[in-house]
Amino acid sequence: MIPMPEIELIKSPWENVLLDLVEQNEESLRITSPFIKSKPVEKIISAKGNDVSIECITSFKLMNFYRKSSDLKALNTILDSGGIIRNHQPLHSKIYVFDETQAIVTSGNLTYGGLNTNYEYGVLIRDNDNVSNVIHDFYDIFNGSMTGEITSENIENAEKIIQATPREKGVKFKPLQYEEDESDILDVGLSPIVENLTGWKLEIFNCLESIENRTFGLNEAYEFEDVLSGKHPDNRNIKDKIRQQLQYLRDLGLIEFKERGVYRKLWK
């Protein structure tokens, strides 16, 4: 029997390669993909065995769903199958790990285009050391402090905001030079957001909206401690509550964690 090569090139279209490897899986499937669409997810769920677990990392930003680069339905399908999804907003890697034995590192997202029509390129790795390294790096992100958990509640609330948001009218050309990429900013006004937030989430959102700069520090959020204490005199842990709500707004796709103590608003 001819041994399989330790590294094999993977070129588009490669959907069948992916599904064949999923069918061979016995225990686990790990995926990182910034953009995820429903049809490929449905095919993976259909191809995998009932005992195969799914762990997935994606970039949960409202603009990704508003522009239909990603599907909230796809994430719900993963959760409904018993999978776990993490939100790491700076994610750009596309990795697919099959059990502990094989891994694909590629340019292709888990979308129809990424698997079929775009020209994507990657490698299938079979040697144990490199696969182990990929798995190690996967869990560094999966369990990292900059990574949050995506729940059905996050998806439901994001869907409400998207449904309340008017569709973009025409094409808006950006200037040739600007300080920061704003392609992931939801530029549709405040109404669709504030109408679908309540309680502490809405209060913290309104506080952040009053901060002039798009990028802000945790210390700036803490400046609202006195105002919030006046509204909630029985709460003795206002700073903890602020941090908790910042995490929630991140996992709703409304803010991005840039680094420890530094955040970026994803609306205007």
Stockholm file with secondary structure:
# STOCKHOLM 1.0

chainA/1-268         MIPMPEIELIKSPWENVLLDLVEQNEESLRITSPFIKSKPVEKIISAKGNDVSIECITSFKLMNFYRKSSDLKALNTILDSGGIIRNHQPLHSKIYVFDETQAIVTSGNLTYGGLNTNYEYGVLIRDNDNVSNVIHDFYDIFNGSMTGEITSENIENAEKIIQATPREKGVKFKPLQYEEDESDILDVGLSPIVENLTGWKLEIFNCLESIENRTFGLNEAYEFEDVLSGKHPDNRNIKDKIRQQLQYLRDLGLIEFKERGVYRKLWK
#=GR chainA/1-268 SS CCCCCSEEEEESSCHHHHHHHHHHCSSEEEEECSCBCHHHHHHHHHHSCTTCEEEEEECCCHHHHHTTSSCHHHHHHHHHTTCEEEECTTCCCEEEEETTTEEEEESCCBSHIIIIISCCEEEEECCHHHHHHHHHHHHHHHTSTTCEECCHHHHHHHHHHHHHSCCCCSCCCCCSCCSSCCTTCBCSCSHHHHTTCCHHHHHHHHHHHTSSSSEEEHHHHHTTHHHHHHHCTTCSCHHHHHHHHHHHHHHTTSEEEEETTEEEECBC
#=GC SS_cons         CCCCCSEEEEESSCHHHHHHHHHHCSSEEEEECSCBCHHHHHHHHHHSCTTCEEEEEECCCHHHHHTTSSCHHHHHHHHHTTCEEEECTTCCCEEEEETTTEEEEESCCBSHIIIIISCCEEEEECCHHHHHHHHHHHHHHHTSTTCEECCHHHHHHHHHHHHHSCCCCSCCCCCSCCSSCCTTCBCSCSHHHHTTCCHHHHHHHHHHHTSSSSEEEHHHHHTTHHHHHHHCTTCSCHHHHHHHHHHHHHHTTSEEEEETTEEEECBC
//
